[in-house]
Amino acid sequence: MKLQVLQDNFGNQTGVYVPMEDWTLIKNNYPDIENLEQDLLQWEKDLIDSRLEAIAINPERLKPIEGLLEELKRKI
């Protein structure tokens, strides 16, 4: 994949050029890619807010994912 990073006159990155052949391949592998900019539904926002609130109230319950992955491997 030959991506090109686009820059403005000040050298700030402003975009990426993706050749059509590569874009077609990406769309085939990720058919919903053009819908990624859609806003979250209210129930999704509420769920995220409630989980963040639970973490803020009880941060020691938050654990690294590696522990879960190791436990799952042991059960296989």
Secondary structure as UniProt FT lines:
FT   STRAND          4..7
FT   TURN            9..10
FT   STRAND          13..17
FT   HELIX           20..29
FT   TURN            31..32
FT   HELIX           33..35
FT   TURN            36..37
FT   HELIX           42..57
FT   HELIX           59..61
FT   HELIX           65..75
//
